[in-house]
Amino acid sequence: MAQNGRDAFGNSWAANNISVRELDRQPQVAHQRPRRRQAFDPEPVNRLHPRKVYVPWLHRSTTREQVLDYFDIFGPIERLDFVFLVNQHNGAQRYQAFVQFTTAEAAQRCLS
């Protein structure tokens, strides 16, 4: 049952009749911040494109040759697409890439 009232300044308040012991028994969930992705931290695009890998959080000075050199160790690359996004509200820039390998096995080696 909730109690309602006003404090000395006229602000209203509501409180539940929960004892400190009951609060201690309630499970505490720690807030975990999601891990920020790093450059060259690839992830699969989806199941429909098993040969394509998404590479988020590229630095703006990253060149096409650097990405090709890095991902060439996993297998031959069929296509490389750079994506440059600009947030219209604050002008923040974001660089990402899509790497398409010639085989699905090369993409899996990259992701493992």
N, CA, C and O atoms as a MOPAC input file, in Angstrom:
PM7 MOZYME 1SCF
protein

 N      0.84300 1    -1.17800 1     0.00000 1
 C      0.00000 1     0.00000 1     0.00000 1
 C      0.88800 1     1.24100 1     0.00000 1
 O      1.82100 1     1.34000 1     0.79700 1
 N      0.60600 1     2.16100 1    -0.87100 1
 C      1.41700 1     3.36500 1    -1.00200 1
 C      0.90100 1     4.46200 1    -0.08500 1
 O     -0.30100 1     4.58600 1     0.15100 1
 N      1.83200 1     5.25200 1     0.42500 1
 C      1.47100 1     6.39900 1     1.23800 1
 C      1.74200 1     7.65200 1     0.41800 1
 O      2.75500 1     7.74500 1    -0.27500 1
 N      0.83800 1     8.60500 1     0.50200 1
 C      1.01600 1     9.87000 1    -0.19600 1
 C      1.07000 1    10.99300 1     0.82900 1
 O      0.48100 1    10.88900 1     1.90500 1
 N      1.76800 1    12.05300 1     0.49500 1
 C      1.84900 1    13.18100 1     1.41800 1
 C      2.56400 1    14.35300 1     0.78100 1
 O      2.88800 1    14.33700 1    -0.40700 1
 N      2.80500 1    15.37500 1     1.59800 1
 C      3.52500 1    16.56700 1     1.14200 1
 C      4.62900 1    16.87200 1     2.14300 1
 O      4.48500 1    16.64900 1     3.34500 1
 N      5.74600 1    17.39100 1     1.61300 1
 C      6.83200 1    17.76400 1     2.51300 1
 C      6.65400 1    19.22200 1     2.93800 1
 O      5.63600 1    19.84500 1     2.63800 1
 N      7.65200 1    19.75300 1     3.63700 1
 C      7.55700 1    21.10600 1     4.18500 1
 C      7.48200 1    22.17100 1     3.08700 1
 O      7.01500 1    23.28100 1     3.34200 1
 N      7.93600 1    21.85100 1     1.87100 1
 C      7.92800 1    22.82000 1     0.78400 1
 C      6.70400 1    22.68600 1    -0.11500 1
 O      6.57400 1    23.41700 1    -1.09600 1
 N      5.81300 1    21.76600 1     0.21000 1
 C      4.60100 1    21.58000 1    -0.56300 1
 C      4.73200 1    20.60400 1    -1.71000 1
 O      3.79200 1    20.42700 1    -2.48500 1
 N      5.90400 1    19.95700 1    -1.83200 1
 C      6.08500 1    18.96600 1    -2.88400 1
 C      5.38800 1    17.67500 1    -2.49000 1
 O      5.48500 1    17.23800 1    -1.34300 1
 N      4.69100 1    17.06700 1    -3.43000 1
 C      4.00500 1    15.81100 1    -3.11600 1
 C      4.97300 1    14.65600 1    -3.26700 1
 O      5.93000 1    14.73700 1    -4.03700 1
 N      4.73000 1    13.58600 1    -2.53700 1
 C      5.56200 1    12.40200 1    -2.60300 1
 C      4.67400 1    11.18600 1    -2.39800 1
 O      3.59200 1    11.27000 1    -1.81700 1
 N      5.16000 1    10.06000 1    -2.88900 1
 C      4.48300 1     8.78200 1    -2.70000 1
 C      5.54000 1     7.76200 1    -2.34000 1
 O      6.62800 1     7.76200 1    -2.91600 1
 N      5.23500 1     6.90900 1    -1.41100 1
 C      6.19300 1     5.89700 1    -0.97000 1
 C      5.47200 1     4.57700 1    -0.78300 1
 O      4.33300 1     4.53400 1    -0.31800 1
 N      6.14600 1     3.50700 1    -1.15000 1
 C      5.60300 1     2.17800 1    -0.90300 1
 C      6.05100 1     1.71900 1     0.47200 1
 O      7.10900 1     2.12100 1     0.95500 1
 N      5.25500 1     0.88900 1     1.09000 1
 C      5.61000 1     0.34300 1     2.39600 1
 C      6.49700 1    -0.87900 1     2.20300 1
 O      6.05600 1    -2.01500 1     2.37700 1
 N      7.74200 1    -0.63600 1     1.84500 1
 C      8.70500 1    -1.71200 1     1.66400 1
 C      9.79300 1    -1.52300 1     2.70500 1
 O     10.39100 1    -0.45300 1     2.82300 1
 N     10.03100 1    -2.56700 1     3.44200 1
 C     11.05700 1    -2.46800 1     4.47900 1
 C     12.43500 1    -2.62700 1     3.85000 1
 O     12.56200 1    -3.04700 1     2.70000 1
 N     13.45500 1    -2.28900 1     4.61200 1
 C     14.82700 1    -2.41000 1     4.14100 1
 C     15.16300 1    -3.87000 1     3.88400 1
 O     15.89600 1    -4.18100 1     2.94600 1
 N     14.63500 1    -4.76500 1     4.70700 1
 C     14.88900 1    -6.19300 1     4.50400 1
 C     14.31200 1    -6.66700 1     3.16700 1
 O     14.93100 1    -7.48200 1     2.48300 1
 N     13.15500 1    -6.17400 1     2.79800 1
 C     12.56900 1    -6.56500 1     1.52100 1
 C     13.38900 1    -6.03200 1     0.35400 1
 O     13.53400 1    -6.70500 1    -0.66600 1
 N     13.92300 1    -4.83300 1     0.50300 1
 C     14.77800 1    -4.28800 1    -0.54900 1
 C     16.04400 1    -5.11100 1    -0.71000 1
 O     16.53000 1    -5.29900 1    -1.82500 1
 N     16.58600 1    -5.60800 1     0.41400 1
 C     17.78600 1    -6.43400 1     0.35200 1
 C     17.52600 1    -7.75800 1    -0.34900 1
 O     18.43100 1    -8.31400 1    -0.97000 1
 N     16.31000 1    -8.26800 1    -0.26100 1
 C     15.97600 1    -9.54200 1    -0.88700 1
 C     15.74300 1    -9.41100 1    -2.38600 1
 O     15.81100 1   -10.41100 1    -3.10100 1
 N     15.47400 1    -8.21800 1    -2.87700 1
 C     15.22900 1    -8.04500 1    -4.29700 1
 C     16.54600 1    -8.16900 1    -5.05800 1
 O     17.57800 1    -7.66400 1    -4.61300 1
 N     16.50500 1    -8.83800 1    -6.19900 1
 C     17.75800 1    -9.03400 1    -6.94400 1
 C     18.31100 1    -7.71600 1    -7.45900 1
 O     17.57400 1    -6.86300 1    -7.95500 1
 N     19.60600 1    -7.56900 1    -7.33400 1
 C     20.29500 1    -6.38200 1    -7.82400 1
 C     20.92200 1    -6.71600 1    -9.17900 1
 O     21.67300 1    -7.68400 1    -9.30100 1
 N     20.61800 1    -5.93300 1   -10.16300 1
 C     21.15000 1    -6.14700 1   -11.49900 1
 C     22.14900 1    -5.03300 1   -11.79100 1
 O     21.81200 1    -3.84900 1   -11.77200 1
 N     23.35300 1    -5.43200 1   -12.05300 1
 C     24.39300 1    -4.45200 1   -12.36300 1
 C     24.22800 1    -3.98500 1   -13.80300 1
 O     24.00300 1    -4.79300 1   -14.70500 1
 N     24.33700 1    -2.70600 1   -14.00800 1
 C     24.23200 1    -2.15500 1   -15.35900 1
 C     25.55600 1    -2.36600 1   -16.07300 1
 O     26.60900 1    -1.95500 1   -15.58700 1
 N     25.49500 1    -3.00400 1   -17.21800 1
 C     26.70600 1    -3.25000 1   -17.98400 1
 C     26.65600 1    -2.41900 1   -19.25800 1
 O     25.68400 1    -2.46900 1   -20.01200 1
 N     27.70900 1    -1.66100 1   -19.48300 1
 C     27.78800 1    -0.87600 1   -20.70500 1
 C     28.15400 1    -1.80100 1   -21.85100 1
 O     28.98700 1    -2.69000 1   -21.67900 1
 N     27.55900 1    -1.61400 1   -23.00300 1
 C     27.95000 1    -2.44400 1   -24.13900 1
 C     29.37900 1    -2.13900 1   -24.54600 1
 O     29.84100 1    -1.00200 1   -24.44900 1
 N     30.06200 1    -3.16100 1   -24.99700 1
 C     31.45300 1    -3.01400 1   -25.40700 1
 C     31.51500 1    -2.20000 1   -26.69200 1
 O     30.82700 1    -2.50700 1   -27.66600 1
 N     32.33100 1    -1.17600 1   -26.68800 1
 C     32.48800 1    -0.36600 1   -27.89400 1
 C     33.34000 1    -1.12500 1   -28.89500 1
 O     34.40400 1    -1.64300 1   -28.55900 1
 N     32.87100 1    -1.18100 1   -30.09500 1
 C     33.58400 1    -1.91600 1   -31.11100 1
 C     34.82300 1    -1.14500 1   -31.54600 1
 O     34.82600 1     0.08600 1   -31.59200 1
 N     35.84300 1    -1.87100 1   -31.85200 1
 C     37.09600 1    -1.28900 1   -32.27000 1
 C     37.22800 1    -1.38800 1   -33.78900 1
 O     36.48900 1    -2.12600 1   -34.44000 1
 N     38.17100 1    -0.64300 1   -34.33900 1
 C     38.44200 1    -0.73100 1   -35.76700 1
 C     38.89800 1    -2.14500 1   -36.10800 1
 O     39.58900 1    -2.79000 1   -35.32000 1
 N     38.51300 1    -2.61100 1   -37.26300 1
 C     38.81500 1    -3.96100 1   -37.73500 1
 C     38.26400 1    -5.02300 1   -36.79800 1
 O     38.89000 1    -6.06400 1   -36.60100 1
 N     37.11100 1    -4.77200 1   -36.22400 1
 C     36.42800 1    -5.74900 1   -35.37900 1
 C     35.22600 1    -6.24600 1   -36.19400 1
 O     34.11800 1    -5.73800 1   -36.02800 1
 N     35.43600 1    -7.23400 1   -37.07000 1
 C     34.39800 1    -7.59200 1   -38.03000 1
 C     33.26500 1    -8.39600 1   -37.41500 1
 O     33.41600 1    -9.01500 1   -36.36200 1
 N     32.14700 1    -8.37200 1   -38.08700 1
 C     31.00600 1    -9.18600 1   -37.70000 1
 C     30.27000 1    -9.59100 1   -38.96900 1
 O     30.33400 1    -8.87800 1   -39.97000 1
 N     29.56000 1   -10.74200 1   -38.94600 1
 C     28.87800 1   -11.18200 1   -40.15500 1
 C     27.71800 1   -10.25000 1   -40.49200 1
 O     27.09600 1    -9.67200 1   -39.60000 1
 N     27.43500 1   -10.11000 1   -41.77700 1
 C     26.33300 1    -9.24800 1   -42.19500 1
 C     25.00600 1    -9.94200 1   -41.90300 1
 O     24.18800 1    -9.40700 1   -41.15500 1
 N     24.78200 1   -11.09200 1   -42.46400 1
 C     23.61400 1   -11.90400 1   -42.15000 1
 C     23.76900 1   -13.27600 1   -42.78200 1
 O     24.76400 1   -13.55100 1   -43.45300 1
 N     22.78500 1   -14.13200 1   -42.56600 1
 C     22.88300 1   -15.50100 1   -43.08400 1
 C     22.72100 1   -15.55900 1   -44.59500 1
 O     23.16800 1   -16.52000 1   -45.22200 1
 N     22.09800 1   -14.56000 1   -45.18900 1
 C     21.89700 1   -14.56600 1   -46.63400 1
 C     23.17600 1   -14.26200 1   -47.39200 1
 O     23.30400 1   -14.62300 1   -48.56200 1
 N     24.12300 1   -13.60000 1   -46.73800 1
 C     25.39900 1   -13.25700 1   -47.36200 1
 C     26.54600 1   -13.82100 1   -46.51800 1
 O     27.21500 1   -13.07000 1   -45.80800 1
 N     26.77600 1   -15.13600 1   -46.59000 1
 C     27.81400 1   -15.71800 1   -45.72600 1
 C     29.23100 1   -15.32000 1   -46.10700 1
 O     30.16000 1   -15.53000 1   -45.32800 1
 N     29.41300 1   -14.74600 1   -47.30200 1
 C     30.75700 1   -14.33800 1   -47.73200 1
 C     31.06400 1   -12.88900 1   -47.39000 1
 O     32.20100 1   -12.44600 1   -47.55600 1
 N     30.07400 1   -12.14300 1   -46.91500 1
 C     30.24600 1   -10.71900 1   -46.66900 1
 C     30.44000 1   -10.45600 1   -45.17700 1
 O     29.74100 1   -11.03200 1   -44.34300 1
 N     31.39100 1    -9.58700 1   -44.84600 1
 C     31.72400 1    -9.25600 1   -43.46200 1
 C     31.60100 1    -7.74600 1   -43.28800 1
 O     32.06700 1    -6.97300 1   -44.12500 1
 N     30.97000 1    -7.33600 1   -42.19100 1
 C     30.78500 1    -5.92000 1   -41.86300 1
 C     31.90300 1    -5.47700 1   -40.93300 1
 O     32.16400 1    -6.13100 1   -39.92300 1
 N     32.56200 1    -4.37700 1   -41.25900 1
 C     33.67000 1    -3.85600 1   -40.45100 1
 C     33.28500 1    -2.45200 1   -39.97200 1
 O     33.39200 1    -1.49300 1   -40.73600 1
 N     32.83400 1    -2.31900 1   -38.70800 1
 C     32.43600 1    -1.00500 1   -38.19400 1
 C     33.61900 1    -0.25200 1   -37.57800 1
 O     34.69900 1    -0.81000 1   -37.38400 1
 N     33.39000 1     1.01700 1   -37.27900 1
 C     34.30900 1     1.86600 1   -36.51600 1
 C     35.69000 1     2.00000 1   -37.14900 1
 O     36.70300 1     1.86700 1   -36.46300 1
 N     35.73100 1     2.25900 1   -38.43000 1
 C     37.01800 1     2.53200 1   -39.07500 1
 C     37.43500 1     3.97200 1   -38.79500 1
 O     36.59300 1     4.86700 1   -38.72100 1
 N     38.72100 1     4.18400 1   -38.64300 1
 C     39.23900 1     5.53800 1   -38.47200 1
 C     39.16000 1     6.25500 1   -39.80700 1
 O     39.25700 1     5.62900 1   -40.86200 1
 N     38.98600 1     7.54800 1   -39.76000 1
 C     38.79900 1     8.30200 1   -41.00500 1
 C     40.03800 1     8.31500 1   -41.88900 1
 O     39.93900 1     8.58400 1   -43.08600 1
 N     41.20500 1     8.02900 1   -41.31400 1
 C     42.42600 1     8.00200 1   -42.12100 1
 C     42.70500 1     6.61600 1   -42.70800 1
 O     43.71300 1     6.43700 1   -43.39100 1
 N     41.84400 1     5.64700 1   -42.45900 1
 C     42.03800 1     4.29900 1   -42.98600 1
 C     41.85300 1     4.31200 1   -44.50400 1
 O     40.87900 1     4.85800 1   -45.02300 1
 N     42.80000 1     3.70400 1   -45.19300 1
 C     42.72900 1     3.67600 1   -46.65500 1
 C     42.21000 1     2.32600 1   -47.13700 1
 O     42.18400 1     1.34400 1   -46.39500 1
 N     41.80200 1     2.31200 1   -48.38800 1
 C     41.31700 1     1.09000 1   -49.01900 1
 C     42.42100 1     0.02300 1   -49.03600 1
 O     42.14900 1    -1.15700 1   -48.81200 1
 N     43.64500 1     0.43300 1   -49.29900 1
 C     44.77100 1    -0.50500 1   -49.36000 1
 C     45.03600 1    -1.13900 1   -47.99400 1
 O     45.36500 1    -2.32400 1   -47.92200 1
 N     44.90100 1    -0.37800 1   -46.91900 1
 C     45.10700 1    -0.93400 1   -45.58200 1
 C     44.07500 1    -2.00900 1   -45.26500 1
 O     44.41500 1    -3.05000 1   -44.70200 1
 N     42.82900 1    -1.76600 1   -45.62000 1
 C     41.77800 1    -2.76800 1   -45.36500 1
 C     42.02200 1    -4.00700 1   -46.21900 1
 O     41.88900 1    -5.13100 1   -45.73500 1
 N     42.37700 1    -3.80700 1   -47.49000 1
 C     42.66300 1    -4.95200 1   -48.36000 1
 C     43.84700 1    -5.76500 1   -47.84700 1
 O     43.79900 1    -6.99600 1   -47.84900 1
 N     44.91100 1    -5.09100 1   -47.40600 1
 C     46.08000 1    -5.79500 1   -46.86900 1
 C     45.73200 1    -6.57500 1   -45.61200 1
 O     46.20500 1    -7.69600 1   -45.42500 1
 N     44.90600 1    -5.99100 1   -44.75000 1
 C     44.56600 1    -6.65300 1   -43.49500 1
 C     43.71500 1    -7.89700 1   -43.73900 1
 O     43.99900 1    -8.95200 1   -43.17200 1
 N     42.68600 1    -7.79600 1   -44.56500 1
 C     41.76000 1    -8.90500 1   -44.75400 1
 C     42.21700 1    -9.89600 1   -45.80200 1
 O     41.61600 1   -10.96300 1   -45.92800 1
 N     43.25500 1    -9.58800 1   -46.55700 1
 C     43.76700 1   -10.50400 1   -47.56700 1
 C     44.39500 1   -11.75000 1   -46.94800 1
 O     44.50300 1   -12.77600 1   -47.61900 1
 N     44.80400 1   -11.68400 1   -45.69900 1
 C     45.41300 1   -12.85300 1   -45.04800 1
 C     44.38300 1   -13.96400 1   -44.80000 1
 O     44.76000 1   -15.12000 1   -44.60900 1
 N     43.09100 1   -13.62600 1   -44.80200 1
 C     42.05300 1   -14.62700 1   -44.55700 1
 C     41.60000 1   -15.32500 1   -45.83000 1
 O     41.04000 1   -16.41900 1   -45.76700 1
 N     41.83400 1   -14.71200 1   -46.97500 1
 C     41.44600 1   -15.30600 1   -48.25000 1
 C     41.26700 1   -14.23300 1   -49.29400 1
 O     41.31200 1   -13.04100 1   -48.99000 1
 N     41.06200 1   -14.66200 1   -50.53800 1
 C     40.90200 1   -13.68500 1   -51.62000 1
 C     39.62400 1   -12.86400 1   -51.45900 1
 O     38.57200 1   -13.38600 1   -51.09100 1
 N     39.74300 1   -11.56900 1   -51.74200 1
 C     38.62300 1   -10.63700 1   -51.58900 1
 C     38.01500 1   -10.36900 1   -52.96000 1
 O     38.71500 1   -10.04700 1   -53.91900 1
 N     36.69500 1   -10.51100 1   -53.02600 1
 C     35.98400 1   -10.25800 1   -54.27000 1
 C     35.58800 1    -8.79200 1   -54.41400 1
 O     35.65300 1    -8.22500 1   -55.50500 1
 N     35.17400 1    -8.18100 1   -53.29700 1
 C     34.67400 1    -6.79900 1   -53.35600 1
 C     34.87800 1    -6.11900 1   -52.01100 1
 O     34.78400 1    -6.75000 1   -50.95900 1
 N     35.15900 1    -4.82300 1   -52.06200 1
 C     35.30900 1    -4.02000 1   -50.84700 1
 C     34.50500 1    -2.73800 1   -51.02100 1
 O     34.71700 1    -1.99000 1   -51.97500 1
 N     33.58300 1    -2.48800 1   -50.09500 1
 C     32.74900 1    -1.28100 1   -50.13300 1
 C     33.01100 1    -0.44800 1   -48.88400 1
 O     32.88600 1    -0.93900 1   -47.76300 1
 N     33.37700 1     0.81800 1   -49.08700 1
 C     33.50800 1     1.75500 1   -47.97800 1
 C     32.20200 1     2.52600 1   -47.84200 1
 O     31.59900 1     2.91500 1   -48.84200 1
 N     31.76900 1     2.74700 1   -46.61400 1
 C     30.54800 1     3.50500 1   -46.35400 1
 C     30.91500 1     4.66700 1   -45.44200 1
 O     31.57200 1     4.48200 1   -44.41800 1
 N     30.49000 1     5.85100 1   -45.81900 1
 C     30.75400 1     7.07100 1   -45.06600 1
 C     29.40200 1     7.65900 1   -44.67300 1
 O     28.63900 1     8.08900 1   -45.53800 1
 N     29.10000 1     7.68100 1   -43.37700 1
 C     27.82500 1     8.18300 1   -42.88000 1
 C     28.03600 1     9.47600 1   -42.11400 1
 O     29.02600 1     9.63300 1   -41.39900 1
 N     27.10100 1    10.39900 1   -42.26900 1
 C     27.13500 1    11.65600 1   -41.52700 1
 C     25.80200 1    11.81100 1   -40.81200 1
 O     24.74300 1    11.74900 1   -41.43700 1
 N     25.85600 1    12.01300 1   -39.49300 1
 C     24.65500 1    12.26100 1   -38.71000 1
 C     24.14300 1    13.66100 1   -39.03700 1
 O     24.87100 1    14.64100 1   -38.87900 1
 N     22.90500 1    13.76100 1   -39.48900 1
 C     22.37000 1    15.05100 1   -39.90700 1
 C     22.11400 1    15.98900 1   -38.73600 1
 O     22.06400 1    17.20400 1   -38.92100 1
 N     21.95100 1    15.44300 1   -37.52900 1
 C     21.65400 1    16.28400 1   -36.36800 1
 C     22.89400 1    16.95900 1   -35.80300 1
 O     22.86900 1    18.14800 1   -35.48400 1
 N     23.99400 1    16.19200 1   -35.67900 1
 C     25.17700 1    16.78900 1   -35.05700 1
 C     26.41800 1    16.77100 1   -35.94400 1
 O     27.47300 1    17.24700 1   -35.52600 1
 N     26.31500 1    16.23600 1   -37.15500 1
 C     27.43700 1    16.23900 1   -38.07900 1
 C     28.50100 1    15.20300 1   -37.79000 1
 O     29.57300 1    15.24600 1   -38.39400 1
 N     28.24000 1    14.26500 1   -36.88000 1
 C     29.22200 1    13.23800 1   -36.55400 1
 C     29.42500 1    12.32100 1   -37.75900 1
 O     28.47400 1    11.94900 1   -38.44500 1
 N     30.68100 1    11.96900 1   -37.99700 1
 C     31.01800 1    11.12600 1   -39.13700 1
 C     31.33600 1     9.71300 1   -38.66200 1
 O     31.91200 1     9.51300 1   -37.59300 1
 N     30.94600 1     8.73400 1   -39.48400 1
 C     31.18900 1     7.34100 1   -39.13700 1
 C     31.64800 1     6.60900 1   -40.39600 1
 O     31.03300 1     6.73300 1   -41.45500 1
 N     32.71000 1     5.86100 1   -40.27200 1
 C     33.27400 1     5.12900 1   -41.39100 1
 C     33.13700 1     3.63600 1   -41.12100 1
 O     33.39400 1     3.16600 1   -40.01300 1
 N     32.73300 1     2.90500 1   -42.14200 1
 C     32.60600 1     1.45800 1   -42.02400 1
 C     32.84800 1     0.83900 1   -43.39100 1
 O     32.88700 1     1.53700 1   -44.40400 1
 N     33.00900 1    -0.49000 1   -43.40900 1
 C     33.29100 1    -1.16500 1   -44.67000 1
 C     32.57300 1    -2.50400 1   -44.70900 1
 O     32.23900 1    -3.08500 1   -43.67600 1
 N     32.34700 1    -2.97400 1   -45.91500 1
 C     31.82900 1    -4.31200 1   -46.16000 1
 C     32.85200 1    -5.03700 1   -47.02000 1
 O     33.18600 1    -4.58400 1   -48.11400 1
 N     33.34600 1    -6.16400 1   -46.52200 1
 C     34.33600 1    -6.95700 1   -47.24100 1
 C     33.64700 1    -8.22900 1   -47.70300 1
 O     33.10000 1    -8.97600 1   -46.89100 1
 N     33.67300 1    -8.47600 1   -49.00900 1
 C     33.07400 1    -9.69600 1   -49.54300 1
 C     34.18600 1   -10.59600 1   -50.04200 1
 O     34.94000 1   -10.23800 1   -50.94600 1
 N     34.27800 1   -11.78600 1   -49.43000 1
 C     35.28800 1   -12.76500 1   -49.81900 1
 C     34.75800 1   -13.62600 1   -50.95200 1
 O     33.55400 1   -13.65700 1   -51.20800 1
 N     35.66400 1   -14.32600 1   -51.63000 1
 C     35.23200 1   -15.20900 1   -52.70900 1
 C     34.61900 1   -16.49400 1   -52.17900 1
 O     33.82800 1   -17.13000 1   -52.87500 1
 N     34.97000 1   -16.89200 1   -50.95100 1
 C     34.40300 1   -18.10500 1   -50.36200 1
 C     33.86500 1   -17.81100 1   -48.96400 1
 O     34.32600 1   -16.89000 1   -48.28900 1
 N     32.89600 1   -18.59600 1   -48.54700 1
 C     32.34400 1   -18.45900 1   -47.20900 1
 C     33.33600 1   -18.91100 1   -46.14400 1
 O     33.30000 1   -18.43000 1   -45.01100 1
 N     34.22200 1   -19.83700 1   -46.50800 1
 C     35.23200 1   -20.32100 1   -45.54100 1
 C     36.20700 1   -19.19800 1   -45.16300 1
 O     36.63500 1   -19.11100 1   -44.01300 1
 N     36.55000 1   -18.35600 1   -46.11100 1
 C     37.44900 1   -17.22900 1   -45.82800 1
 C     36.76500 1   -16.24300 1   -44.88300 1
 O     37.40500 1   -15.69700 1   -43.98500 1
 N     35.47900 1   -16.01800 1   -45.08000 1
 C     34.73700 1   -15.11900 1   -44.17700 1
 C     34.66700 1   -15.71600 1   -42.77900 1
 O     34.78100 1   -14.98300 1   -41.79600 1
 N     34.48100 1   -17.02900 1   -42.66500 1
 C     34.42900 1   -17.67200 1   -41.34900 1
 C     35.79700 1   -17.61000 1   -40.66200 1
 O     35.86000 1   -17.40900 1   -39.44900 1
 N     36.88600 1   -17.77700 1   -41.40500 1
 C     38.22400 1   -17.63500 1   -40.81600 1
 C     38.42600 1   -16.22900 1   -40.27600 1
 O     39.05500 1   -16.04500 1   -39.23400 1
 N     37.90400 1   -15.25300 1   -40.96900 1
 C     38.02000 1   -13.86000 1   -40.52800 1
 C     37.25600 1   -13.62800 1   -39.23400 1
 O     37.71700 1   -12.88200 1   -38.37100 1
 N     36.10100 1   -14.25500 1   -39.08700 1
 C     35.24400 1   -14.02600 1   -37.91800 1
 C     35.66000 1   -14.86200 1   -36.71700 1
 O     35.24200 1   -14.56200 1   -35.59800 1
 N     36.46100 1   -15.89200 1   -36.90700 1
 C     36.83800 1   -16.73600 1   -35.76800 1
 C     38.18500 1   -16.36000 1   -35.20600 1
 O     38.64700 1   -16.97400 1   -34.24500 1

